[in-house]
Amino acid sequence: MLDYFEAIVVGAFQGVTELFPVSSLGHSVLIPAVVGGQWAQDLNVSSPESPYLAFIVGLHVATAAALLLFFWRDWVRIIGGFVSSIRYRRIRTPAERLAWLIILATIPVGVSGLLLEHLFRTTLGKPVPAAAFLIVNGVLLYLAERLRRRAATAEPAVAEPADAPGAAEDADIKADERLSRMSLGRGTLIGTAQVLALLPGISRSGVTMAAGLLRGLSHEDAARFSFLLATPVILAAGVLKIPDLFGPLGTGIHGQVLAGSVASFASAYLAVRFLTRYFHTRTLSRFALYCVLAGAGALAVLTLR
């Protein structure tokens, strides 16, 4: 049975690793395996009847709620753009274009998730494959940084000063306008990279950012687009599995789910706040190094145990 300490620790890790480019699913598999003992039994994501799956549903919803709260102004504009595009049968304004960019970029991972998520989780959601894919994730991030200068196009990476009243909101609007200038094909290609995150150890935000960098986005804009794309995907993944939470798998762990979800919400909100500032001037290189070292370390522990 999942206890409260496990719930809070895993919830906090989920909120951070879902948004940091280091793979939340990979950490959900590896942390219990490395700790071992009761944790390895209670927190087995590959088991089809594990209460851990119902627990993760709550964490996903909490993480999506944190993203919605942080980007609420953006989502007001995006939803307004979608409504106006339907009403006037056009895709003209930045908000309308960004709304359809997100919709089209989300379709591939949505379809793939419905078809492949169970297969990948039960067959590959084990410690050794997760550690190996975490190393692969680090290599992908490193290669993206190395190759980004060879991208065919480039977007301006100028950040607006945020010290004047309203400057931060103006900077957000300008960032959304820059993203809206992407072609629908390029946006869909970047969103399709999320399909790789069905593999435990491959980060959704990491591969999306890497794809964005290779298509000419700045680190700041690539991170922003990654978070906007992740919000409906994470929320849908949680909502679709809500019946698991209130079914037999969730029996006896509703308190633990609540505790873990609060921890996940708080850590996710702090993570996205940190990362939106971090990528003003920093790159993916440190995360690449972490993934390689963490994956190799986990493999060593699992092999020698």
N, C-alpha and C positions, 0 to 999 in steps of 0.2 A: 504494500500500500504506500502510495506517495505521501511523504510527510511534509510538514509546513516548511522546514528548513530547506529541503530539496526543492520545494515549489518556489520559494523566494530566490534562491541562488540561481536556479535554472531560468526563472522568469527574468531576472536582471541580465543574465547572459544573453537571453533571447532578444531583449530589446536592443542591446548594444550590437550583437553580431548580425542581426537582421539588416542593420543599416551600415555598419562598418563593412568594408569589402572583404570579409573573412568567412562568410558562410555560417548562417545560424543553424541550418540543418546539420552541417558537418560538426559543429560544436555540440549540438544536441545529442549526436551519436557518440562523439569522442570523449566528452567530459565524464559521463557515467562509466564508460569502459575503462578509462584511465584511473578513475577513482576506485572502481571495482567494488566488490562486496555487494551490499544491499542496493547501492546505487545502480549497479549494472543490471540488477533484477527489476528494480522499480521503474527504471527509465530506459526501456528498450523500445526504440522507435520502429524497429523492423518487425516486431511482433504484431500480427493483425488484430489481436484482441487485447492489446495493452491499454490500461487506463491512461498511460502517458500520451496517447494520441488525442484523447479527449482534452487533456490538459493543454496540449499544444494549440488546440483550437482557440481556447481562451486567450492565450498569449498572442496569437496572430491578430485577433480582433483588437486587443489592447494596443499592439504596435501600430496598427492601421489608424486607431483613434488618435494616437500621439501625432502621427503624420498629418492627419486631417486638422488637428488643432494648430500645429505649427504653420501649415500652409493654408489656413482657412481663407485668407484673402484671395490667394491664387485660385482656390477651388470655387469661390464665389464668382470670380471672373470666368473661369473655365466652364462652369455649369451655365452661366448666363450666355456665354458664347455658343454653347451647344443648343440651348433653347432658341436663340435668335437665328442660328443657322437653319434649324428645322422650320421655324416660323416663316422666314423669308426665303428659304430654299437657296442658300448661298454659303460660301466659305470665303469671306472677304476680310474681316477684321482679325487682328492678332489673336483675340480670345477665341474666335470661331476656328481659326486654323489650329491653334494649340489643342482645342477640345478634340478635333478630329485626328490630330497627330496621336494623341494619347489613346483614343479609341482603336485606331488601326494598329498601333504598336502593341496593344494589349491582346489582340485577337490570337496571334500565334501561340503565346504562352498559355492563354486560357484554354485553347483547344488541346494543346499538348499536355497540359496539366490534367485535364479530365481523362485523357486516354492513357497517360503513361505514369502518373504520379504514384499510383499504388504499386505498379510493377517495379519502378525504380527504387521506391522506399523499401519494399520487402526483399528485393534481391540484392540491392547495393547499399542499403541503409545499415551496414554493419561496420564495425570499427576500422578494419584494415582498408576496405575500399574508400571509406570516408577520409582516412589519413592520406591515402594516395591522391585522391582528388583534391585535397587541401593543398598539397604540394603543386599539383597541376594549376590550381587557382593562382598560387603565387607566381608561377612561371608566366601565366597569361597576363597578369598585372605588370610584370617586369617587361615582357615583350611589348605590351601596349605603350609603355613609357618610352621604350627604345625606338619604336616605329612611328610614334605620333607625329614627328617632324616630317615624315615622308607622306603624310596624308595629302590627298589631292587638293582639299580646300581647307580654309582656316576661318574661324570665327573670332571676332575681337574679344579680348579677355580683359577689358577695362572695367574695373569695379568702381561704382559710384561711391563718393564719401558718405558715411552714415552718421556724421556728427550733427548735421543741421536737422531741425524738426521736419519730419516727413521724408528725409533723405532715404532711409532704409526702405520705406514702402515704394518710393520712386525707383530705387534700384531694383526691387523685385519686379516691378512692372516692366522695366527696361529689359531685365533678364528674360521674362516671359516673352517679350516681343522678339528678342534675339532667337529664342527657341522656335517661335512661330514661323520664322523665316526659313526653317528647314523644309526641304521638299517632303511630301508625304512618303515617298519611297525611302528616303534616308531615315526618317523617323521610324518607319516600320522596321527597317533593317536593324536599327539600334534596339528597338523593343524586342525583336525576335531573339536577340542574344540571351534574353531571360530564360529561354527554353533550357539552356545549359545548366541553369540553377536547379533543375529537377534532380541533378546528380548531387548526392550529399558530399559537401566539401567545396562545391563551386558556388561562389557568391552571386546572388542576383544583382546587388548593387555594383559589385566588382566587374562582372562581365558587361553590364550595361554601360558603366563608365568607360571601360576599355573600348567598347564599340564606339561610344561617343567621341572619345579622343581620336580614334583612328579615322573617324568621319569628319574631323576638323573642329570639334567643340573644344572650348577651354575646359580646364579642370572644374572650374566653378559651375559652368553651364552643364557640363556632363553630369556632375553630381546632382544638380537641381533636377534635370530631366529624369535621372535615375530614381530620385525620390518621388517625383510626381507619377512616374510609371508604376512604381512599386505599390503605391497606395491602393488603387482598385484591385490589384492582383492579390495582395495580402488580405485585404478586407473580404474579397470574394472567396478566397480559400478558407477563411475562418467561418464566414456565414454559411457556406455550403455544407460545412461539417458540424454546424450547431446541433443537429439531431444527435450526433455522437455524444456531445457534452451532456445532453439531458436524457440520453438513453442508458442502457446497462453499463457502458464503459465509464460513464461519469458518476455512477453510484458511489457515494461515500467520499468523493473528493471535491465537492463543490466549494468548500471552504478553502482548500488548497488552490483550486483554480482561481478564486478571487484574490488570494494573497499573491500568487504568481503573476496574475494579470496586472495588479497594481504596481508590482516591481517592474514588470515589462513596460508598462506605460511610462513610468517615471524615467527609466533608463533609456528608452527609445527617444523620448522628448529631449533629454539632455544630449543624447548621441547626435541627433539631427541638428540640434543647435550648435554643437561643437563642429560637426563636419562642414556645415555651410560656411563657417568661418575658416576652418582649416584649409579648405581647397581654394581660398582666395590666393594663397601663395605656396601651398604645398602640393605634393604629388602622391601617386600611389606606391612609390618605391618602398616606403617603410612597411606598408601593409603586405607588399609582395614578400619582403624578407621575413616578416612574422609568419606568414602562411607556410613558407618553405620550412622554417625552423620548427614551427608547431607541428606540422604534418610529419616531419622526420622524427621529431621527438616522440610523438605518439606512436609511430611505427616501431621505434626502438623499444618503448615500454611494452607494447603489446606483444612484440616478438620475444623479448627476453623474460617476460613474466612466466 
